[in-house]
Amino acid sequence: MAAPPPEPWSRDLEQVVREALSSIRFGTVTLVVQDGRVIQVDKSEK
């Protein structure tokens, strides 16, 4: 039997992304995905 696919989104991840978006005025928020899961959230401000 194959393992179930990883959960691609969670409330914790949503909170991290919301905080990154709300804390910048100009710039980018980048999600790094590996095996269908977000493994890194980068924020770059201008």
All heavy atoms as a GROMACS GRO file, in nm:
protein
  360
    1MET      N    1   0.085  -0.118   0.000
    1MET     CA    2   0.000   0.000   0.000
    1MET      C    3   0.089   0.124   0.000
    1MET      O    4   0.184   0.133   0.077
    1MET     CB    5  -0.091  -0.001   0.123
    1MET     CG    6  -0.182   0.117   0.125
    1MET     SD    7  -0.290   0.137   0.270
    1MET     CE    8  -0.336  -0.023   0.318
    2ALA      N    9   0.058   0.219  -0.085
    2ALA     CA   10   0.135   0.343  -0.094
    2ALA      C   11   0.096   0.438   0.018
    2ALA      O   12  -0.018   0.439   0.065
    2ALA     CB   13   0.110   0.410  -0.229
    3ALA      N   14   0.192   0.517   0.059
    3ALA     CA   15   0.167   0.617   0.163
    3ALA      C   16   0.078   0.727   0.106
    3ALA      O   17   0.086   0.758  -0.013
    3ALA     CB   18   0.299   0.677   0.211
    4PRO      N   19  -0.006   0.789   0.190
    4PRO     CA   20  -0.090   0.898   0.140
    4PRO      C   21  -0.003   1.016   0.099
    4PRO      O   22   0.106   1.036   0.153
    4PRO     CB   23  -0.178   0.932   0.260
    4PRO     CG   24  -0.108   0.877   0.378
    4PRO     CD   25  -0.025   0.762   0.331
    5PRO      N   26  -0.048   1.094   0.002
    5PRO     CA   27   0.032   1.210  -0.041
    5PRO      C   28   0.046   1.310   0.072
    5PRO      O   29  -0.043   1.321   0.158
    5PRO     CB   30  -0.048   1.268  -0.157
    5PRO     CG   31  -0.185   1.214  -0.143
    5PRO     CD   32  -0.174   1.084  -0.068
    6PRO      N   33   0.157   1.382   0.077
    6PRO     CA   34   0.176   1.480   0.184
    6PRO      C   35   0.075   1.593   0.174
    6PRO      O   36   0.030   1.627   0.065
    6PRO     CB   37   0.319   1.531   0.161
    6PRO     CG   38   0.347   1.503   0.018
    6PRO     CD   39   0.266   1.382  -0.018
    7GLU      N   40   0.040   1.648   0.286
    7GLU     CA   41  -0.053   1.760   0.291
    7GLU      C   42   0.017   1.883   0.235
    7GLU      O   43   0.119   1.927   0.288
    7GLU     CB   44  -0.096   1.786   0.436
    7GLU     CG   45  -0.198   1.896   0.452
    7GLU     CD   46  -0.332   1.864   0.390
    7GLU    OE1   47  -0.371   1.747   0.389
    7GLU    OE2   48  -0.397   1.958   0.342
    8PRO      N   49  -0.032   1.941   0.124
    8PRO     CA   50   0.038   2.054   0.062
    8PRO      C   51   0.018   2.186   0.135
    8PRO      O   52   0.093   2.280   0.113
    8PRO     CB   53  -0.021   2.059  -0.077
    8PRO     CG   54  -0.156   2.000  -0.063
    8PRO     CD   55  -0.145   1.897   0.047
    9TRP      N   56  -0.081   2.195   0.222
    9TRP     CA   57  -0.113   2.323   0.287
    9TRP      C   58  -0.162   2.295   0.428
    9TRP      O   59  -0.229   2.197   0.453
    9TRP     CB   60  -0.221   2.395   0.207
    9TRP     CG   61  -0.236   2.540   0.242
    9TRP    CD1   62  -0.332   2.595   0.320
    9TRP    CD2   63  -0.151   2.647   0.202
    9TRP    NE1   64  -0.313   2.730   0.330
    9TRP    CE2   65  -0.203   2.765   0.258
    9TRP    CE3   66  -0.036   2.654   0.124
    9TRP    CZ2   67  -0.144   2.889   0.239
    9TRP    CZ3   68   0.022   2.779   0.105
    9TRP    CH2   69  -0.032   2.894   0.163
   10SER      N   70  -0.128   2.382   0.521
   10SER     CA   71  -0.173   2.367   0.659
   10SER      C   72  -0.201   2.505   0.717
   10SER      O   73  -0.162   2.607   0.660
   10SER     CB   74  -0.066   2.297   0.743
   10SER     OG   75   0.047   2.382   0.759
   11ARG      N   76  -0.265   2.506   0.829
   11ARG     CA   77  -0.293   2.635   0.895
   11ARG      C   78  -0.164   2.703   0.938
   11ARG      O   79  -0.152   2.825   0.931
   11ARG     CB   80  -0.384   2.614   1.016
   11ARG     CG   81  -0.522   2.572   0.978
   11ARG     CD   82  -0.622   2.646   1.064
   11ARG     NE   83  -0.756   2.605   1.030
   11ARG     CZ   84  -0.841   2.686   0.969
   11ARG    NH1   85  -0.805   2.808   0.938
   11ARG    NH2   86  -0.963   2.645   0.941
   12ASP      N   87  -0.065   2.624   0.982
   12ASP     CA   88   0.064   2.682   1.022
   12ASP      C   89   0.131   2.749   0.903
   12ASP      O   90   0.183   2.861   0.914
   12ASP     CB   91   0.156   2.575   1.080
   12ASP     CG   92   0.106   2.522   1.213
   12ASP    OD1   93   0.032   2.593   1.282
   12ASP    OD2   94   0.143   2.408   1.247
   13LEU      N   95   0.132   2.682   0.790
   13LEU     CA   96   0.192   2.739   0.669
   13LEU      C   97   0.116   2.864   0.627
   13LEU      O   98   0.176   2.965   0.590
   13LEU     CB   99   0.193   2.637   0.556
   13LEU     CG  100   0.244   2.687   0.421
   13LEU    CD1  101   0.385   2.743   0.432
   13LEU    CD2  102   0.237   2.576   0.318
   14GLU      N  103  -0.015   2.859   0.634
   14GLU     CA  104  -0.096   2.975   0.598
   14GLU      C  105  -0.060   3.094   0.686
   14GLU      O  106  -0.046   3.207   0.638
   14GLU     CB  107  -0.244   2.944   0.611
   14GLU     CG  108  -0.333   3.060   0.575
   14GLU     CD  109  -0.482   3.027   0.582
   14GLU    OE1  110  -0.517   2.908   0.599
   14GLU    OE2  111  -0.561   3.121   0.571
   15GLN      N  112  -0.040   3.071   0.815
   15GLN     CA  113  -0.004   3.178   0.908
   15GLN      C  114   0.132   3.237   0.872
   15GLN      O  115   0.150   3.360   0.873
   15GLN     CB  116  -0.004   3.126   1.052
   15GLN     CG  117   0.020   3.234   1.155
   15GLN     CD  118  -0.088   3.340   1.157
   15GLN    OE1  119  -0.205   3.312   1.130
   15GLN    NE2  120  -0.051   3.463   1.186
   16VAL      N  121   0.229   3.152   0.838
   16VAL     CA  122   0.362   3.200   0.801
   16VAL      C  123   0.354   3.288   0.676
   16VAL      O  124   0.414   3.395   0.670
   16VAL     CB  125   0.458   3.081   0.777
   16VAL    CG1  126   0.587   3.127   0.712
   16VAL    CG2  127   0.487   3.010   0.908
   17VAL      N  128   0.277   3.243   0.576
   17VAL     CA  129   0.263   3.320   0.452
   17VAL      C  130   0.191   3.451   0.479
   17VAL      O  131   0.232   3.557   0.429
   17VAL     CB  132   0.192   3.237   0.344
   17VAL    CG1  133   0.160   3.321   0.222
   17VAL    CG2  134   0.275   3.116   0.306
   18ARG      N  135   0.086   3.449   0.557
   18ARG     CA  136   0.013   3.573   0.590
   18ARG      C  137   0.103   3.673   0.662
   18ARG      O  138   0.099   3.793   0.633
   18ARG     CB  139  -0.110   3.543   0.674
   18ARG     CG  140  -0.223   3.481   0.597
   18ARG     CD  141  -0.343   3.457   0.690
   18ARG     NE  142  -0.452   3.397   0.620
   18ARG     CZ  143  -0.545   3.465   0.552
   18ARG    NH1  144  -0.541   3.595   0.548
   18ARG    NH2  145  -0.642   3.401   0.490
   19GLU      N  146   0.184   3.624   0.756
   19GLU     CA  147   0.275   3.714   0.828
   19GLU      C  148   0.378   3.774   0.734
   19GLU      O  149   0.410   3.893   0.743
   19GLU     CB  150   0.344   3.638   0.941
   19GLU     CG  151   0.252   3.609   1.058
   19GLU     CD  152   0.317   3.522   1.164
   19GLU    OE1  153   0.439   3.496   1.157
   19GLU    OE2  154   0.244   3.480   1.255
   20ALA      N  155   0.432   3.692   0.642
   20ALA     CA  156   0.530   3.742   0.546
   20ALA      C  157   0.468   3.849   0.458
   20ALA      O  158   0.529   3.953   0.432
   20ALA     CB  159   0.585   3.627   0.462
   21LEU      N  160   0.346   3.824   0.412
   21LEU     CA  161   0.279   3.921   0.324
   21LEU      C  162   0.241   4.049   0.397
   21LEU      O  163   0.249   4.158   0.341
   21LEU     CB  164   0.154   3.858   0.262
   21LEU     CG  165   0.179   3.748   0.159
   21LEU    CD1  166   0.047   3.680   0.123
   21LEU    CD2  167   0.247   3.804   0.037
   22SER      N  168   0.201   4.036   0.522
   22SER     CA  169   0.156   4.156   0.594
   22SER      C  170   0.273   4.240   0.645
   22SER      O  171   0.254   4.356   0.679
   22SER     CB  172   0.066   4.116   0.710
   22SER     OG  173   0.139   4.046   0.809
   23SER      N  174   0.394   4.184   0.647
   23SER     CA  175   0.506   4.257   0.703
   23SER      C  176   0.591   4.329   0.597
   23SER      O  177   0.690   4.392   0.633
   23SER     CB  178   0.595   4.163   0.784
   23SER     OG  179   0.657   4.068   0.699
   24ILE      N  180   0.554   4.318   0.470
   24ILE     CA  181   0.629   4.390   0.367
   24ILE      C  182   0.536   4.482   0.290
   24ILE      O  183   0.417   4.456   0.277
   24ILE     CB  184   0.703   4.296   0.269
   24ILE    CG1  185   0.606   4.209   0.189
   24ILE    CG2  186   0.804   4.211   0.340
   24ILE    CD1  187   0.671   4.129   0.079
   25ARG      N  188   0.595   4.589   0.239
   25ARG     CA  189   0.516   4.682   0.156
   25ARG      C  190   0.549   4.662   0.009
   25ARG      O  191   0.461   4.669  -0.075
   25ARG     CB  192   0.545   4.824   0.201
   25ARG     CG  193   0.460   4.925   0.133
   25ARG     CD  194   0.476   5.059   0.197
   25ARG     NE  195   0.424   5.158   0.104
   25ARG     CZ  196   0.330   5.243   0.135
   25ARG    NH1  197   0.277   5.242   0.254
   25ARG    NH2  198   0.289   5.329   0.046
   26PHE      N  199   0.677   4.641  -0.022
   26PHE     CA  200   0.722   4.613  -0.158
   26PHE      C  201   0.820   4.497  -0.151
   26PHE      O  202   0.904   4.492  -0.064
   26PHE     CB  203   0.795   4.734  -0.219
   26PHE     CG  204   0.707   4.856  -0.232
   26PHE    CD1  205   0.713   4.956  -0.138
   26PHE    CD2  206   0.621   4.868  -0.340
   26PHE    CE1  207   0.633   5.069  -0.149
   26PHE    CE2  208   0.540   4.980  -0.353
   26PHE     CZ  209   0.547   5.080  -0.257
   27GLY      N  210   0.810   4.404  -0.243
   27GLY     CA  211   0.903   4.292  -0.247
   27GLY      C  212   0.836   4.165  -0.294
   27GLY      O  213   0.732   4.169  -0.360
   28THR      N  214   0.897   4.053  -0.258
   28THR     CA  215   0.844   3.923  -0.300
   28THR      C  216   0.841   3.827  -0.182
   28THR      O  217   0.923   3.836  -0.090
   28THR     CB  218   0.930   3.860  -0.411
   28THR    OG1  219   1.062   3.840  -0.362
   28THR    CG2  220   0.935   3.947  -0.534
   29VAL      N  221   0.746   3.735  -0.188
   29VAL     CA  222   0.740   3.621  -0.098
   29VAL      C  223   0.746   3.498  -0.187
   29VAL      O  224   0.664   3.483  -0.278
   29VAL     CB  225   0.612   3.620  -0.012
   29VAL    CG1  226   0.603   3.493   0.072
   29VAL    CG2  227   0.607   3.744   0.077
   30THR      N  228   0.846   3.413  -0.165
   30THR     CA  229   0.868   3.296  -0.249
   30THR      C  230   0.850   3.170  -0.167
   30THR      O  231   0.904   3.159  -0.057
   30THR     CB  232   1.012   3.298  -0.306
   30THR    OG1  233   1.033   3.420  -0.374
   30THR    CG2  234   1.034   3.183  -0.402
   31LEU      N  235   0.773   3.076  -0.222
   31LEU     CA  236   0.756   2.945  -0.158
   31LEU      C  237   0.841   2.844  -0.234
   31LEU      O  238   0.833   2.835  -0.356
   31LEU     CB  239   0.610   2.901  -0.164
   31LEU     CG  240   0.507   2.997  -0.104
   31LEU    CD1  241   0.367   2.940  -0.120
   31LEU    CD2  242   0.537   3.027   0.040
   32VAL      N  243   0.922   2.768  -0.162
   32VAL     CA  244   1.003   2.663  -0.221
   32VAL      C  245   0.934   2.530  -0.193
   32VAL      O  246   0.904   2.498  -0.078
   32VAL     CB  247   1.147   2.662  -0.163
   32VAL    CG1  248   1.229   2.551  -0.224
   32VAL    CG2  249   1.213   2.797  -0.186
   33VAL      N  250   0.905   2.455  -0.301
   33VAL     CA  251   0.828   2.331  -0.290
   33VAL      C  252   0.917   2.213  -0.327
   33VAL      O  253   0.989   2.217  -0.426
   33VAL     CB  254   0.705   2.336  -0.383
   33VAL    CG1  255   0.626   2.207  -0.374
   33VAL    CG2  256   0.618   2.456  -0.350
   34GLN      N  257   0.910   2.108  -0.246
   34GLN     CA  258   0.982   1.984  -0.274
   34GLN      C  259   0.890   1.868  -0.241
   34GLN      O  260   0.831   1.863  -0.133
   34GLN     CB  261   1.109   1.977  -0.188
   34GLN     CG  262   1.193   1.854  -0.211
   34GLN     CD  263   1.320   1.857  -0.128
   34GLN    OE1  264   1.355   1.956  -0.066
   34GLN    NE2  265   1.388   1.746  -0.126
   35ASP      N  266   0.877   1.776  -0.333
   35ASP     CA  267   0.789   1.660  -0.316
   35ASP      C  268   0.646   1.700  -0.279
   35ASP      O  269   0.581   1.635  -0.197
   35ASP     CB  270   0.844   1.565  -0.209
   35ASP     CG  271   0.972   1.496  -0.254
   35ASP    OD1  272   0.989   1.476  -0.375
   35ASP    OD2  273   1.054   1.462  -0.167
   36GLY      N  274   0.599   1.810  -0.337
   36GLY     CA  275   0.462   1.853  -0.314
   36GLY      C  276   0.439   1.924  -0.183
   36GLY      O  277   0.325   1.952  -0.147
   37ARG      N  278   0.546   1.955  -0.109
   37ARG     CA  279   0.533   2.023   0.019
   37ARG      C  280   0.616   2.150   0.019
   37ARG      O  281   0.726   2.152  -0.036
   37ARG     CB  282   0.582   1.934   0.133
   37ARG     CG  283   0.498   1.812   0.153
   37ARG     CD  284   0.543   1.737   0.274
   37ARG     NE  285   0.532   1.828   0.388
   37ARG     CZ  286   0.481   1.796   0.506
   37ARG    NH1  287   0.439   1.675   0.525
   37ARG    NH2  288   0.474   1.883   0.602
   38VAL      N  289   0.566   2.254   0.084
   38VAL     CA  290   0.643   2.377   0.098
   38VAL      C  291   0.749   2.350   0.204
   38VAL      O  292   0.718   2.313   0.317
   38VAL     CB  293   0.552   2.495   0.139
   38VAL    CG1  294   0.636   2.620   0.164
   38VAL    CG2  295   0.448   2.521   0.031
   39ILE      N  296   0.876   2.370   0.164
   39ILE     CA  297   0.984   2.345   0.259
   39ILE      C  298   1.052   2.474   0.304
   39ILE      O  299   1.130   2.473   0.399
   39ILE     CB  300   1.090   2.249   0.199
   39ILE    CG1  301   1.152   2.308   0.075
   39ILE    CG2  302   1.030   2.113   0.173
   39ILE    CD1  303   1.278   2.238   0.030
   40GLN      N  304   1.022   2.586   0.235
   40GLN     CA  305   1.088   2.711   0.270
   40GLN      C  306   1.002   2.827   0.224
   40GLN      O  307   0.941   2.822   0.118
   40GLN     CB  308   1.224   2.716   0.201
   40GLN     CG  309   1.308   2.834   0.235
   40GLN     CD  310   1.446   2.822   0.170
   40GLN    OE1  311   1.491   2.713   0.136
   40GLN    NE2  312   1.512   2.933   0.154
   41VAL      N  313   0.998   2.932   0.305
   41VAL     CA  314   0.931   3.058   0.269
   41VAL      C  315   1.036   3.168   0.280
   41VAL      O  316   1.094   3.189   0.385
   41VAL     CB  317   0.812   3.088   0.364
   41VAL    CG1  318   0.748   3.220   0.328
   41VAL    CG2  319   0.711   2.975   0.360
   42ASP      N  320   1.062   3.234   0.166
   42ASP     CA  321   1.159   3.344   0.162
   42ASP      C  322   1.086   3.475   0.139
   42ASP      O  323   0.991   3.481   0.061
   42ASP     CB  324   1.258   3.324   0.046
   42ASP     CG  325   1.352   3.208   0.070
   42ASP    OD1  326   1.387   3.182   0.186
   42ASP    OD2  327   1.390   3.144  -0.029
   43LYS      N  328   1.135   3.579   0.206
   43LYS     CA  329   1.079   3.713   0.190
   43LYS      C  330   1.193   3.806   0.149
   43LYS      O  331   1.298   3.806   0.212
   43LYS     CB  332   1.015   3.759   0.320
   43LYS     CG  333   0.960   3.898   0.316
   43LYS     CD  334   0.891   3.936   0.444
   43LYS     CE  335   0.993   3.961   0.552
   43LYS     NZ  336   0.938   4.023   0.672
   44SER      N  337   1.170   3.883   0.044
   44SER     CA  338   1.270   3.978  -0.004
   44SER      C  339   1.204   4.114  -0.017
   44SER      O  340   1.108   4.130  -0.093
   44SER     CB  341   1.325   3.932  -0.140
   44SER     OG  342   1.415   4.026  -0.191
   45GLU      N  343   1.256   4.210   0.059
   45GLU     CA  344   1.199   4.345   0.055
   45GLU      C  345   1.280   4.435  -0.034
   45GLU      O  346   1.401   4.422  -0.045
   45GLU     CB  347   1.195   4.403   0.196
   45GLU     CG  348   1.103   4.325   0.288
   45GLU     CD  349   1.092   4.389   0.425
   45GLU    OE1  350   1.034   4.499   0.430
   45GLU    OE2  351   1.140   4.330   0.520
   46LYS      N  352   1.210   4.530  -0.098
   46LYS     CA  353   1.277   4.629  -0.182
   46LYS      C  354   1.280   4.761  -0.111
   46LYS      O  355   1.200   4.793  -0.031
   46LYS     CB  356   1.204   4.644  -0.316
   46LYS     CG  357   1.219   4.521  -0.399
   46LYS     CD  358   1.160   4.548  -0.536
   46LYS     CE  359   1.184   4.426  -0.623
   46LYS     NZ  360   1.151   4.447  -0.759
   0.00000   0.00000   0.00000
